[in-house]
Amino acid sequence: MMNLNPFRKKDYTPGSDDYKHMLASNDARNEESGVNNSSWSPGALGRLRRTQRWEGIKSHWKLWWRN
């Protein structure tokens, strides 16, 4: 997770960290609004990353349990 100073000027040039974060947030909002059939709400990127992290943990344990 990015911990940025909220008072610093953001850099939205292509390839910058702020630009990549903005694109990832937009993708997460679009994904969430498509699944829930509603408008997006703040924190979509955090929710997407949390579900991806849990899916990774679950798949790791499923593979470990089978061995």
PAMAR-981024 format. One record per residue: residue in three letters; x, y, z of N, C-alpha, C in turn. Coordinates in steps of 0.001 Angstrom, whole numbers, always signed. Example, Ala and Ser with C-alpha at 12.3 -4.5 7.8 and 13.67 -1.06 7.14 Angstrom:
% residues 2
R,type,n_xx,n_yy,n_zz,ca_xx,ca_yy,ca_zz,c_xx,c_yy,c_zz
R,ALA,+13190,-5690,+7800,+12300,-4500,+7800,+13200,-3300,+7800 .
R,SER,+12850,-2250,+7080,+13670,-1060,+7140,+12900,+30,+7870 .
END
This chain:
% residues 67
R,type,n_xx,n_yy,n_zz,ca_xx,ca_yy,ca_zz,c_xx,c_yy,c_zz
R,MET,+840,-1167,+0,+0,+0,+0,+885,+1231,+0 .
R,MET,+477,+2226,-735,+1285,+3432,-839,+923,+4398,+287 .
R,ASN,+1913,+4829,+1022,+1732,+5856,+2033,+2335,+7133,+1489 .
R,LEU,+1478,+8013,+996,+1939,+9242,+396,+1589,+10421,+1282 .
R,ASN,+2402,+11443,+1194,+2121,+12676,+1896,+925,+13339,+1213 .
R,PRO,-176,+13596,+1918,-1359,+14163,+1270,-1158,+15600,+792 .
R,PHE,-109,+16275,+1257,+105,+17661,+882,+1075,+17829,-284 .
R,ARG,+1651,+16725,-752,+2584,+16864,-1857,+1816,+16922,-3163 .
R,LYS,+2406,+17559,-4161,+1782,+17668,-5477,+1906,+16329,-6189 .
R,LYS,+801,+15854,-6745,+800,+14550,-7402,+1327,+14680,-8823 .
R,ASP,+1952,+13615,-9278,+2541,+13574,-10608,+1777,+12557,-11439 .
R,TYR,+983,+13031,-12396,+170,+12142,-13213,+738,+11944,-14612 .
R,THR,+2034,+12071,-14762,+2632,+11776,-16057,+2638,+10257,-16261 .
R,PRO,+2474,+9810,-17506,+2438,+8359,-17752,+3694,+7666,-17229 .
R,GLY,+3494,+6590,-16496,+4594,+5826,-15931,+4928,+6172,-14499 .
R,SER,+4371,+7253,-13973,+4676,+7618,-12581,+3848,+6764,-11630 .
R,ASP,+4243,+6735,-10370,+3535,+5945,-9364,+2109,+6449,-9159 .
R,ASP,+1922,+7778,-9157,+578,+8328,-8985,-329,+7933,-10146 .
R,TYR,+201,+7935,-11346,-563,+7556,-12530,-969,+6084,-12466 .
R,LYS,-30,+5226,-12066,-323,+3799,-11949,-1374,+3551,-10872 .
R,HIS,-1283,+4277,-9772,-2250,+4144,-8679,-3630,+4598,-9145 .
R,MET,-3689,+5678,-9925,-4957,+6176,-10438,-5602,+5150,-11371 .
R,LEU,-4813,+4554,-12259,-5353,+3556,-13180,-5838,+2310,-12437 .
R,ALA,-5091,+1881,-11434,-5503,+719,-10648,-6801,+1018,-9891 .
R,SER,-6935,+2230,-9374,-8162,+2619,-8672,-9347,+2640,-9619 .
R,ASN,-9145,+3178,-10813,-10224,+3213,-11796,-10650,+1803,-12192 .
R,ASP,-9689,+913,-12388,-10024,-474,-12726,-10797,-1145,-11600 .
R,ALA,-10389,-885,-10363,-11083,-1480,-9215,-12509,-950,-9115 .
R,ARG,-12701,+344,-9366,-14048,+912,-9316,-14931,+322,-10406 .
R,ASN,-14380,+189,-11608,-15156,-391,-12707,-15518,-1843,-12415 .
R,GLU,-14569,-2586,-11867,-14824,-3985,-11514,-15924,-4076,-10463 .
R,GLU,-15839,-3237,-9445,-16815,-3273,-8363,-18193,-2843,-8842 .
R,SER,-18264,-1820,-9685,-19565,-1364,-10157,-20183,-2378,-11108 .
R,GLY,-19360,-3143,-11833,-19894,-4180,-12701,-20434,-5357,-11919 .
R,VAL,-19793,-5695,-10815,-20229,-6832,-9993,-21471,-6466,-9190 .
R,ASN,-21455,-5308,-8579,-22549,-4913,-7696,-23665,-4182,-8429 .
R,ASN,-23460,-3864,-9713,-24445,-3152,-10512,-24859,-1853,-9827 .
R,SER,-23889,-1103,-9391,-24152,+164,-8726,-22983,+1096,-8985 .
R,SER,-23087,+2283,-8473,-21986,+3224,-8608,-20872,+2869,-7632 .
R,TRP,-19672,+3356,-7895,-18531,+3010,-7063,-18572,+3792,-5764 .
R,SER,-17873,+3276,-4791,-17732,+3962,-3518,-16248,+4066,-3197 .
R,PRO,-15841,+5028,-2376,-14430,+5175,-2040,-13875,+3912,-1388 .
R,GLY,-12622,+3613,-1668,-11966,+2460,-1073,-12042,+1206,-1914 .
R,ALA,-12422,+1334,-3181,-12568,+155,-4037,-11234,-552,-4243 .
R,LEU,-10159,+201,-4382,-8851,-405,-4599,-8414,-1206,-3377 .
R,GLY,-8648,-688,-2195,-8304,-1408,-972,-9092,-2699,-842 .
R,ARG,-10385,-2641,-1166,-11207,-3851,-1099,-10752,-4877,-2122 .
R,LEU,-10393,-4428,-3328,-9910,-5352,-4351,-8603,-6010,-3922 .
R,ARG,-7675,-5226,-3390,-6398,-5788,-2941,-6586,-6747,-1777 .
R,ARG,-7520,-6442,-882,-7784,-7320,+258,-8346,-8656,-217 .
R,THR,-9281,-8637,-1160,-9828,-9899,-1660,-8780,-10689,-2431 .
R,GLN,-7924,-9998,-3188,-6856,-10700,-3904,-5872,-11337,-2934 .
R,ARG,-5557,-10635,-1846,-4641,-11174,-847,-5230,-12422,-200 .
R,TRP,-6526,-12383,+167,-7161,-13537,+783,-7278,-14703,-188 .
R,GLU,-7538,-14418,-1467,-7593,-15494,-2457,-6224,-16156,-2604 .
R,GLY,-5166,-15360,-2538,-3817,-15920,-2602,-3502,-16798,-1409 .
R,ILE,-3906,-16363,-223,-3673,-17145,+996,-4462,-18451,+942 .
R,LYS,-5726,-18361,+512,-6562,-19565,+431,-5998,-20564,-568 .
R,SER,-5564,-20067,-1733,-5026,-20988,-2739,-3722,-21617,-2257 .
R,HIS,-2901,-20849,-1533,-1661,-21395,-984,-1966,-22534,-19 .
R,TRP,-2933,-22322,+887,-3257,-23353,+1868,-3921,-24560,+1232 .
R,LYS,-4719,-24328,+185,-5333,-25464,-509,-4266,-26325,-1160 .
R,LEU,-3270,-25689,-1781,-2182,-26449,-2389,-1351,-27161,-1330 .
R,TRP,-1098,-26487,-222,-299,-27086,+840,-1032,-28282,+1444 .
R,TRP,-2350,-28162,+1624,-3122,-29212,+2259,-3163,-30463,+1388 .
R,ARG,-3156,-30296,+71,-3215,-31439,-846,-1906,-32203,-893 .
R,ASN,-810,-31559,-553,+496,-32232,-640,+749,-33111,+530 .
END
